[in-house]
Amino acid sequence: MQFVKINGEGDPNRDPAYQRAIECSPGHEIMPAMGVTFAGRHHEIYLSDARRTPPEKLKTILRQPVRSAG
């Protein structure tokens, strides 16, 4: 399976640009530019412990399964 991977830093609940990337909205430019479309729900991988890390320093990886758009 293929994925689009997006690395994020900051509070995903407060940063609109980061939130749009996590939601992978249809208007988002990354997937159309790559010629791919959705192939399932995204996965969020939290690299930081939210209990110990300030919100602006939280690190997350988003993996969105994709398939060829054509």
Phi and psi restraints in degrees (value plus and minus 20) as a CYANA .aco file:
   2 GLN   PHI    -118.8   -78.8
   2 GLN   PSI     130.2   170.2
   3 PHE   PHI    -155.1  -115.1
   3 PHE   PSI     130.7   170.7
   4 VAL   PHI    -119.4   -79.4
   4 VAL   PSI     109.1   149.1
   5 LYS   PHI    -132.2   -92.2
   5 LYS   PSI     110.8   150.8
   6 ILE   PHI    -144.0  -104.0
   6 ILE   PSI     106.0   146.0
   7 ASN   PHI    -113.2   -73.2
   7 ASN   PSI     113.8   153.8
   8 GLY   PHI    -146.8  -106.8
   8 GLY   PSI     127.2   167.2
   9 GLU   PHI    -153.7  -113.7
   9 GLU   PSI     112.5   152.5
  10 GLY   PHI      99.5   139.5
  10 GLY   PSI    -197.4  -157.4
  11 ASP   PHI    -102.1   -62.1
  11 ASP   PSI      89.9   129.9
  12 PRO   PHI     -85.4   -45.4
  12 PRO   PSI     -36.3     3.7
  13 ASN   PHI    -106.4   -66.4
  13 ASN   PSI     -29.9    10.1
  14 ARG   PHI    -142.2  -102.2
  14 ARG   PSI     -37.7     2.3
  15 ASP   PHI    -116.8   -76.8
  15 ASP   PSI      88.4   128.4
  16 PRO   PHI     -79.7   -39.7
  16 PRO   PSI     -59.8   -19.8
  17 ALA   PHI     -84.7   -44.7
  17 ALA   PSI     -62.6   -22.6
  18 TYR   PHI     -85.1   -45.1
  18 TYR   PSI     -61.0   -21.0
  19 GLN   PHI     -83.8   -43.8
  19 GLN   PSI     -61.2   -21.2
  20 ARG   PHI     -81.8   -41.8
  20 ARG   PSI     -59.7   -19.7
  21 ALA   PHI     -84.2   -44.2
  21 ALA   PSI     -61.5   -21.5
  22 ILE   PHI     -85.1   -45.1
  22 ILE   PSI     -60.5   -20.5
  23 GLU   PHI     -93.4   -53.4
  23 GLU   PSI     -38.6     1.4
  24 CYS   PHI      28.5    68.5
  24 CYS   PSI      35.1    75.1
  25 SER   PHI     -79.2   -39.2
  25 SER   PSI     130.7   170.7
  26 PRO   PHI     -75.5   -35.5
  26 PRO   PSI     -47.9    -7.9
  27 GLY   PHI    -101.5   -61.5
  27 GLY   PSI     -23.9    16.1
  28 HIS   PHI     -83.3   -43.3
  28 HIS   PSI     119.3   159.3
  29 GLU   PHI    -102.7   -62.7
  29 GLU   PSI     -40.6    -0.6
  30 ILE   PHI     -85.2   -45.2
  30 ILE   PSI     -72.4   -32.4
  31 MET   PHI     -87.7   -47.7
  31 MET   PSI     -66.9   -26.9
  32 PRO   PHI     -79.9   -39.9
  32 PRO   PSI     -57.6   -17.6
  33 ALA   PHI     -84.1   -44.1
  33 ALA   PSI     -48.8    -8.8
  34 MET   PHI    -108.9   -68.9
  34 MET   PSI     -27.5    12.5
  35 GLY   PHI      54.8    94.8
  35 GLY   PSI      11.0    51.0
  36 VAL   PHI    -145.1  -105.1
  36 VAL   PSI     144.4   184.4
  37 THR   PHI    -158.1  -118.1
  37 THR   PSI     154.4   194.4
  38 PHE   PHI     -80.7   -40.7
  38 PHE   PSI     124.9   164.9
  39 ALA   PHI    -159.5  -119.5
  39 ALA   PSI      14.5    54.5
  40 GLY   PHI     117.3   157.3
  40 GLY   PSI    -197.8  -157.8
  41 ARG   PHI     -98.6   -58.6
  41 ARG   PSI     129.6   169.6
  42 HIS   PHI     -97.6   -57.6
  42 HIS   PSI     142.8   182.8
  43 HIS   PHI    -142.5  -102.5
  43 HIS   PSI     117.0   157.0
  44 GLU   PHI    -128.7   -88.7
  44 GLU   PSI     108.1   148.1
  45 ILE   PHI    -134.8   -94.8
  45 ILE   PSI      94.0   134.0
  46 TYR   PHI    -109.3   -69.3
  46 TYR   PSI     100.7   140.7
  47 LEU   PHI    -113.7   -73.7
  47 LEU   PSI     -35.8     4.2
  48 SER   PHI    -135.1   -95.1
  48 SER   PSI     132.0   172.0
  49 ASP   PHI    -107.8   -67.8
  49 ASP   PSI      90.5   130.5
  50 ALA   PHI     -81.9   -41.9
  50 ALA   PSI     -39.3     0.7
  51 ARG   PHI     -97.8   -57.8
  51 ARG   PSI     -40.9    -0.9
  52 ARG   PHI    -138.2   -98.2
  52 ARG   PSI     -32.2     7.8
  53 THR   PHI    -128.9   -88.9
  53 THR   PSI     114.0   154.0
  54 PRO   PHI     -79.7   -39.7
  54 PRO   PSI     124.2   164.2
  55 PRO   PHI     -72.5   -32.5
  55 PRO   PSI     -58.0   -18.0
  56 GLU   PHI     -90.2   -50.2
  56 GLU   PSI     -31.5     8.5
  57 LYS   PHI    -130.3   -90.3
  57 LYS   PSI     -15.2    24.8
  58 LEU   PHI     -83.5   -43.5
  58 LEU   PSI     119.2   159.2
  59 LYS   PHI    -140.4  -100.4
  59 LYS   PSI     114.0   154.0
  60 THR   PHI    -159.7  -119.7
  60 THR   PSI     126.6   166.6
  61 ILE   PHI    -134.1   -94.1
  61 ILE   PSI     112.6   152.6
  62 LEU   PHI    -128.5   -88.5
  62 LEU   PSI     109.6   149.6
  63 ARG   PHI    -139.8   -99.8
  63 ARG   PSI      96.3   136.3
  64 GLN   PHI    -127.8   -87.8
  64 GLN   PSI      94.9   134.9
  65 PRO   PHI     -82.8   -42.8
  65 PRO   PSI     117.8   157.8
  66 VAL   PHI    -154.6  -114.6
  66 VAL   PSI     142.6   182.6
  67 ARG   PHI    -160.9  -120.9
  67 ARG   PSI     145.5   185.5
  68 SER   PHI     -78.6   -38.6
  68 SER   PSI     116.7   156.7
  69 ALA   PHI     -99.9   -59.9
  69 ALA   PSI     -35.2     4.8
